[in-house]
């Protein structure tokens, strides 16, 4: 039998048969990651399932829609047994608390609006888990994220998912080129409805399981409760002021507010609706103004990750579910960048991410963390 001809490239892009390709499948216990493990097993890959115990082992969170809880670990273990693949549960609670939860609480205390899912992908899932995959001798780490990895002459590229309603590329902007070499996203070209059907076809126990919706360590979406638990004393009362500094009322703590918020201000009798346009942690002030004051035209970023070094015209997202809008990016050095938004954008807050896309709106060029906004009446106040 001749071995001179290379084996056809398999579905993950390796020039060897699936049986000779070891893949670590990140299994959260949900439908998406379970289908990924099932598809890879069916194709004949050497699949190893890994589940990270990040926050709760079942006692604190007993609700639908929270990921990484005890029930999810149990579901992941059962799916692995059903697929007859090795499965490991790793206790990452301490790591997760320091890298994600403490960062989340500190950001809220600074008056920012953090995105812990990005930090989790960056520091835990695509950091520590990739290291583990290499230690296990794996060729790739596969996840259930809805995003596409496309091979190109200059190396692998990150693109938005084919299913725009499920696209998670915004949350993966911090993925490095080195990490992208080893990552695979089998669901990137598939629509969510198809994934449910695949789960039923594979006979997976989790086929009808609801999707996770809340941040795993924030039950019922009660952010302020979690911040107060992690940082006692973070909720100090202060004043609600207009953009000229006139006191309109008081508040129980800036951790209860986010930029763009309208409800819950306790203000009435104004000529027009008022929105939170800025949070000042130093003075403990919540600054409010009319809706037009929410539109910003300049953003300053830090800790920029460049998947493709560039400057100039592109499109950007400052919220995961918003469509990319025209922008111009200028690199400032030391991981900083300035972004101009000709049309402006509402609800932009420090602590959020600004993600760069090519002008076709699908290829991710990079992104960074918003540290400052400008071009509004609030900024001038």
PyMOL commands that set and color helices and strands:
alter all, ss='L'
color gray80, all
select helices_A, chain A and resi 18-20+31-42+70-83+93-109+116-135+169-172+177-182+192-201+219-221+223-230+254-256+291-294+377-380
alter helices_A, ss='H'
color red, helices_A
select strands_A, chain A and resi 22-26+46-53+86-91+140-142+147-150+157-160+183-184+238-241+247-251+275-280+285-289+296-306+312-317+325-333+336-345+353-357+363-374
alter strands_A, ss='S'
color yellow, strands_A
deselect
rebuild
show_as cartoon
